[in-house]
Amino acid sequence: MIRSAVLVSIGVAITAFFSFWAVTYSFFDNAENNVHKVARIWSRILLAISKTKVQVIGRENIAPGRPQVLMANHQSDFDILIALAFVPGQFRWIAKKELFAVPVFGQAMRSAGYIEIDRQNHEKALRSLDLAALRIREGKSVMTFPEGTRSRDGEIKAFKQGTFYLAIQAGAPIVPISIVGSGKIMPKRSLKIKSGKIKLVIDKPIPAVGYTLESRHELIQRVRQVIISNYNAYRDAGTASLKDVQVDAKATL
């Protein structure tokens, strides 16, 4: 527990430092992309000090320069760090409004062009999805956790419909992402941090073209099933040896 307390304290200090620089970068040209790069460095440092190793599978399924809707399962706060550090390319988060209320950190998120969503207010949530659609039309990918909250028991929960509405309206393909093992590193409602090995499985894009709002449940089921299948397959595969992702990850900047 002492180790976890030290890591949390160091993490808060590092987060404050990088949040300050993220806000500073927002005043320069190409602000959003630069702030996202700062966030990527921040996440890698936090993963490194917590001794979290990540194996990336399917990196080639992220299409550079093509807007996509990235969807991942969610078990831990570490999922945010894992996605930022190892999902290639630029993307904008669709994140719960509470994160934007954190001093400095919330402003840094706005500086990166991340999108605030209020799931308790339907009208505001739709406006957030409209903003996300604008980001896609500008050529940017968006990232979200369709479960809406972290799973406590490791099982993948039902998916919210909002981001599927977004994908259908924008005609953007959905990339299913399975994060395996993060729940053991830092479970929901716990500040205890363990070292560990994560698998980040990026599957092939699923076209949203051809689906309508009326048939969105078919798309939801299709995406969810891919994420569950990969999650179960790699979870049951046990601990495989990991390549040196700390070096390989430089290519994603």
C-alpha positions in Angstrom: 0.0 0.0 0.0 3.0 2.3 0.7 4.2 1.7 -2.9 0.7 2.7 -4.2 0.6 5.8 -2.1 4.1 6.9 -3.4 3.1 6.1 -7.0 -0.2 8.1 -6.7 1.7 11.1 -5.2 4.3 11.0 -8.0 1.6 10.6 -10.5 -0.3 13.6 -9.3 2.9 15.7 -9.5 3.7 14.5 -13.0 0.1 15.1 -14.1 0.1 18.7 -12.8 3.5 19.3 -14.6 2.3 18.0 -18.0 -1.1 19.6 -17.7 0.6 23.0 -17.3 2.7 22.4 -20.4 -0.4 21.1 -22.3 -2.2 24.3 -21.6 0.9 26.3 -22.6 1.1 24.5 -25.9 -2.5 25.4 -26.6 -1.4 28.9 -27.5 0.8 27.8 -30.4 0.1 26.6 -33.9 -1.2 23.0 -34.4 -2.2 23.2 -30.7 -4.5 20.1 -30.5 -2.0 17.7 -32.1 0.9 19.0 -30.0 -1.2 18.7 -26.8 -2.1 15.1 -27.7 1.6 14.4 -28.1 2.3 15.8 -24.6 -0.5 13.6 -23.3 1.1 10.6 -24.9 4.5 11.3 -23.2 2.7 11.8 -19.9 0.9 8.5 -20.2 4.1 6.6 -21.1 5.9 8.0 -18.1 3.1 7.0 -15.7 3.1 3.5 -17.2 6.9 3.2 -16.9 7.0 4.2 -13.2 4.2 1.8 -12.4 6.1 -1.0 -14.2 3.2 -1.6 -16.6 4.3 -3.3 -19.8 2.0 -3.3 -22.9 2.0 -5.7 -25.9 0.2 -4.2 -28.9 -1.4 -6.6 -31.3 -3.0 -5.3 -34.6 -1.3 -1.9 -34.8 -1.8 -2.0 -38.6 -5.6 -1.8 -38.2 -5.3 1.9 -37.3 -5.6 3.8 -40.7 -3.2 6.8 -40.6 -4.9 10.0 -41.8 -8.4 8.4 -41.9 -11.0 9.3 -39.3 -12.2 6.3 -37.3 -14.2 5.7 -34.1 -12.1 3.8 -31.7 -13.9 1.8 -29.0 -12.4 -0.1 -26.1 -13.6 -2.0 -23.1 -13.0 -0.3 -19.7 -11.8 -1.9 -16.4 -9.4 0.6 -14.9 -8.2 4.2 -14.9 -5.0 2.8 -16.5 -7.0 2.2 -19.7 -6.7 5.9 -20.4 -3.0 5.7 -20.1 -2.7 2.6 -22.2 -4.8 3.9 -25.0 -3.0 7.3 -25.0 0.5 5.6 -25.0 -0.1 2.8 -27.5 -3.0 3.5 -29.9 -1.2 5.0 -32.9 -1.9 8.4 -34.4 -3.9 11.3 -33.4 -7.4 11.0 -31.8 -9.7 13.0 -29.6 -11.3 11.5 -26.5 -15.0 11.6 -25.7 -14.8 11.7 -22.0 -17.2 12.1 -19.0 -17.7 15.7 -17.9 -16.3 15.1 -14.4 -12.8 14.9 -15.8 -13.0 18.3 -17.3 -13.8 19.8 -13.8 -10.3 18.8 -12.5 -8.2 22.0 -12.2 -5.5 22.4 -14.9 -6.0 18.8 -16.1 -9.5 19.6 -17.4 -8.2 22.7 -19.2 -5.4 20.5 -20.7 -8.1 18.2 -22.0 -10.0 21.0 -23.6 -6.7 22.3 -25.2 -6.3 18.9 -26.8 -9.7 19.1 -28.4 -11.1 16.3 -26.2 -14.9 16.3 -26.1 -16.9 16.5 -22.8 -20.1 14.4 -22.6 -22.8 14.7 -19.9 -24.5 11.3 -19.8 -27.0 12.5 -17.3 -28.3 15.2 -19.7 -29.6 13.8 -23.0 -29.7 17.1 -24.8 -26.1 18.0 -23.8 -24.9 14.5 -24.7 -26.3 14.9 -28.2 -24.5 18.3 -28.6 -21.3 16.5 -27.6 -21.9 13.9 -30.2 -22.5 16.7 -32.8 -19.1 18.2 -31.8 -17.5 14.7 -32.2 -19.0 14.4 -35.6 -17.4 17.8 -36.5 -14.1 16.4 -35.4 -14.5 13.4 -37.7 -15.5 15.6 -40.6 -12.2 17.5 -39.9 -10.4 14.2 -40.4 -9.8 13.3 -36.8 -10.5 10.0 -35.1 -12.3 9.9 -31.8 -11.8 7.4 -28.9 -14.4 6.3 -26.3 -15.3 3.5 -23.8 -18.8 2.4 -24.9 -19.5 0.7 -21.6 -19.6 4.2 -20.1 -18.0 3.2 -16.9 -15.4 0.7 -15.6 -16.3 -2.9 -15.1 -15.7 -4.2 -11.5 -15.8 -7.9 -12.2 -13.7 -8.0 -15.4 -16.8 -8.8 -17.6 -17.6 -6.5 -20.5 -20.8 -4.6 -19.8 -23.6 -3.5 -22.2 -22.6 -0.7 -24.6 -24.1 2.7 -24.6 -25.7 3.7 -27.9 -24.4 7.3 -28.3 -21.1 6.7 -30.1 -22.7 4.2 -32.4 -25.2 6.9 -33.4 -22.1 9.1 -34.0 -20.4 6.5 -36.2 -23.5 5.9 -38.3 -24.2 9.6 -38.8 -20.6 10.3 -39.7 -20.2 7.1 -41.8 -16.9 6.4 -40.0 -15.6 2.9 -39.4 -15.4 1.5 -35.9 -12.2 0.0 -34.6 -12.8 -2.6 -31.8 -10.1 -2.5 -29.2 -9.7 -5.0 -26.3 -7.6 -4.1 -23.3 -6.7 -7.3 -21.4 -5.3 -7.2 -17.8 -5.7 -3.6 -16.7 -8.3 -4.5 -14.0 -5.6 -6.4 -12.1 -3.3 -3.4 -12.1 -5.7 -0.9 -10.7 -9.3 -2.1 -10.1 -12.3 0.2 -10.0 -12.7 2.2 -6.8 -9.2 1.3 -5.6 -6.0 3.3 -5.3 -3.8 0.2 -5.1 -1.5 -0.1 -8.0 0.3 -3.3 -9.1 2.8 -3.8 -11.8 1.7 -6.0 -14.7 1.5 -7.0 -18.3 -1.3 -5.7 -20.6 -2.4 -6.8 -24.0 -3.9 -4.1 -26.3 -5.7 -5.9 -29.2 -6.7 -3.7 -32.1 -9.0 -5.5 -34.5 -9.9 -4.6 -38.1 -12.3 -1.7 -38.7 -16.0 -2.5 -38.9 -17.8 -0.2 -41.5 -20.7 1.7 -40.2 -21.9 2.4 -43.7 -25.1 0.4 -44.4 -26.4 0.6 -40.9 -29.2 3.0 -39.9 -30.3 4.3 -36.6 -33.0 1.7 -36.7 -30.5 -1.1 -37.2 -27.8 0.3 -34.8 -28.4 -2.6 -32.3 -27.0 -5.0 -34.9 -23.8 -2.8 -35.2 -23.5 -2.6 -31.4 -23.8 -6.3 -31.0 -21.2 -6.9 -33.8 -18.6 -4.5 -32.3 -19.2 -5.8 -28.8 -18.8 -9.4 -29.8 -15.4 -8.7 -31.5 -14.2 -7.0 -28.3 -15.4 -9.8 -26.1 -13.9 -12.5 -28.4 -10.5 -10.9 -28.4 -10.6 -10.2 -24.7 -11.5 -13.8 -23.8 -9.0 -15.2 -26.3 -6.0 -13.2 -25.0 -7.0 -13.4 -21.4 -7.1 -17.2 -21.6 -3.9 -17.4 -23.5 -1.9 -16.6 -20.3 1.2 -14.5 -20.1 3.1 -14.4 -23.3 6.6 -12.9 -23.6 6.4 -9.2 -24.4 8.5 -7.4 -27.0 10.3 -4.2 -26.1 7.3 -1.9 -26.6 9.1 1.0 -25.0 11.3 1.3 -28.0 8.8 0.3 -30.6 6.2 2.8 -29.3 8.4 5.7 -30.6 6.9 5.1 -34.0 3.5 6.2 -32.8 4.4 9.8 -32.0 
